[in-house]
Amino acid sequence: MSEGVVIWRCAKCGLGAFPEPLLCSRCHGHAFATDTVREGVVEEISVIRHMLGQENWQPRRIASVRTADGQLITVGRKDESGPGAKIELYQEGEAPFGHAKGSP
């Protein structure tokens, strides 16, 4: 597990993006540098109840999270906090997750 979630920032105008884009949506630049966001606010929660082709699938919670500078990213959730909750972001492998601030 690593602290924060990697996003990509346009080298020309500084706009953050997730996942990595081909072109900046603001200035159409094509060069990006990585940055890390460490917290956000949950805007919406969904549950993935089944996955085609998967046996023994367990429901999984995901959330749309707004970071401090405006990116909207989708992360996995392992706790029960809902919309409006401030969460800390982290990565497990390549997957982004979030948990309520102050919880493990």
N, C-alpha and C positions, 0 to 999 in steps of 0.2 A: 504494500500500500504506500502510495506517495502523496504527500500533502499538496492540495491544489489540483486544478484541472488545466491542462495545456490548451491554450487558444492560440490563434494566429493573428498578428497585428500587421496591417499594411505598412510597409516601409515608407510609403509616400505621405499618407494622411493620418495614420495611427488608428484607423478603425479596427476594432476587434472582430473576429469571426470564429465560429465553431459550427461545423467541422471546417477543416482547411479548404478555402475556396481556390478557384482558378484565377479569378479576378476580384478586385475590391468592388463591392457594390456601390461605394460612394465615388471613388475617383478612377476606377478601372485600372488601378495599378496591378502589377502582377508579381511583385516581390513582397514576401512576408517574413516576419521574424516571430519566433515563438515567445509567448508570455504565459504567466500562470495566474489564474484567478482562484481565490481561496474561499470566497463566500458568496452567497446570493440569497434571494428570497423566493420561496415556492409560489408560483402563480397558479399551477393546476396539477392535479394528481390523476393518474390513470392506472389501471391494473391490467396486465396482460394475463388473461385467464387460460389461454391454450396456445400452442405453437404447432403448426402443421408439421407432421413427420417426427415429432418428439414424443418419446415414451416417458411416462412418469413425470410429466411437466408439473411444476409447482407454480401457482400464481406469483407474479412479480410486479412490484410497484415501480412506476416511473414518474418523474415529475418534470414539468417545464419550470426552469429556474431563471430568474432575471439577475444578472450580475450587476455590480455597482455602476459599471459604465455602459450598461444597456444590452449586452448580449443576452439572447434567450437561448439556453442550452437544455438538452434533455439528459437527465441523470437517473441512475437507478436509486431506489430508496430502500433502506432496510429497517426504518423505524416508521411510526404511525403519524408523525407530524403532518399537518395539512397546509392548505393555502395560507399565505401570510407568514409562515414560519421562516425565521432566519436560519440558514444551514451552512455548515462548513463543507467544502468540496474536497474530494480526494479521488485518486485513481487506483484501481486494482487492475494491474496489467494495462491494457489500453482502454478499459471501460471507465467512464466517469460515474461517480456516486456522490451522494450527499447525506449528511446526518445532522440532526438537530444540534445546534451549538451547545457545547458543554457535555455532549454524550460521546461515548467511545466509538 
